Amino acid sequence: CGSVPGFELDTDSVTVEQHEFSEAEPFLEEDFALNVTRPPFTPLDANLSEVVTWRFTPIRHRLFTDSWVSDGSPSGLFLSGPSLQPVCAPACTSAALFFVPAPDFFGEAVFSVSMSGAAGGVVRTLSVEILYSNA
């Protein structure tokens, strides 16, 4: 398996309105991670499809219009996610970006996104901004 693990993000920032998405209708953008190349020795599931996962590590965030804080958390901006959901049939070629913003918060969070099992650190940076909306 001589391939080098990697992936690209469609963009390095996503901006949504505060009440645009909910648990019933989460944010989901297909083909957000592209050119996915699995790490060596990637496990297979029961259907013999690759199992590729990503880790989102918060770098910094700011709630409302406050200053940036670097405490390792997205500080309540999300009910769920963000995460990448791989598309594997059987090889993983892309992934969809998924998250549910918290309804009463707005602000911005910056994450490092790394592919699990990719030794040597395939890391991308993603900023998610949730704009105030008087809805």
C-alpha positions in Angstrom: 0.0 0.0 0.0 2.5 2.6 -1.2 0.1 5.6 -1.2 0.6 8.7 0.9 -2.4 9.5 3.1 -4.0 12.8 2.5 -7.1 15.0 1.9 -8.0 18.5 0.8 -10.8 20.7 2.1 -13.1 22.3 -0.5 -12.6 25.6 1.4 -10.9 26.7 4.7 -13.9 28.6 6.0 -17.7 28.1 6.3 -20.1 30.8 7.3 -23.8 30.2 8.2 -26.6 32.3 9.7 -27.4 31.6 13.4 -30.9 30.0 12.9 -30.3 28.6 9.4 -29.6 25.0 10.6 -31.0 22.9 13.5 -31.0 19.4 14.9 -33.9 18.6 12.5 -32.0 20.2 9.6 -28.2 20.1 10.3 -25.6 21.7 8.1 -24.4 19.0 5.6 -22.1 19.8 2.6 -21.3 16.9 0.4 -17.8 16.5 -1.1 -16.2 18.9 1.5 -13.1 16.7 1.9 -11.7 15.8 -1.4 -8.9 13.7 -2.8 -9.0 11.4 0.2 -6.2 8.9 0.3 -6.4 6.4 3.1 -3.5 5.8 5.5 -1.7 2.4 5.3 -3.4 -0.5 7.1 -6.8 1.3 7.2 -9.3 -1.1 8.7 -12.3 -2.4 6.8 -15.9 -2.6 8.0 -18.3 -5.6 7.7 -19.1 -4.5 4.1 -15.3 -4.4 3.2 -15.4 -0.6 3.0 -12.5 1.5 4.3 -13.0 3.0 7.8 -11.5 6.5 7.7 -12.0 9.1 10.4 -11.0 12.6 11.2 -10.3 14.5 14.4 -11.4 18.1 14.9 -9.2 19.9 17.5 -10.4 23.4 18.5 -7.6 25.9 18.2 -9.5 29.1 19.2 -12.9 30.6 19.3 -14.8 33.8 20.0 -18.4 34.0 21.2 -20.6 36.9 20.1 -18.2 39.7 19.5 -15.7 38.9 22.2 -12.0 38.4 21.9 -10.4 35.2 20.7 -9.9 32.5 23.3 -7.6 29.6 23.0 -8.8 27.1 25.6 -9.2 23.9 23.5 -12.9 24.2 23.1 -15.5 25.6 20.7 -17.3 27.0 23.8 -20.9 26.0 23.1 -21.1 27.1 19.5 -22.2 23.6 18.4 -24.8 21.0 19.5 -23.1 18.4 17.4 -19.9 18.4 15.3 -18.3 19.6 13.3 -17.3 16.2 11.8 -16.4 14.7 8.4 -18.6 11.8 7.3 -16.6 9.7 4.8 -18.0 8.4 1.5 -16.6 4.9 1.1 -17.8 2.4 -1.5 -15.5 0.5 -0.8 -12.6 3.0 -1.1 -13.0 6.4 0.6 -12.8 9.2 -1.9 -14.5 12.2 -0.2 -16.3 13.2 3.0 -19.2 15.5 3.9 -19.0 18.2 6.5 -21.6 18.0 9.2 -22.5 20.1 12.2 -25.4 21.5 14.2 -25.0 25.0 15.5 -26.2 25.8 19.0 -29.4 27.9 18.7 -28.5 30.7 21.2 -24.9 31.3 20.2 -23.1 33.0 17.5 -19.4 33.5 16.9 -16.5 31.7 15.2 -14.4 28.6 16.0 -11.1 27.5 14.3 -10.2 23.8 14.2 -7.2 21.8 13.0 -8.6 18.8 11.1 -6.4 15.7 11.0 -6.9 12.3 9.4 -6.7 9.5 12.0 -3.9 7.0 11.4 -2.0 9.4 9.0 1.5 9.4 10.6 3.4 12.5 9.9 0.4 14.8 10.3 -1.9 15.5 7.5 -3.6 18.5 9.0 -5.8 21.2 7.5 -7.3 24.3 9.2 -11.1 25.0 9.1 -12.9 28.1 10.4 -16.6 27.9 11.1 -18.5 31.2 11.6 -22.0 31.4 12.8 -23.4 34.9 12.1 -25.9 36.7 14.4 -29.5 36.5 13.1 -32.5 38.2 14.6 -34.9 35.4 13.8 
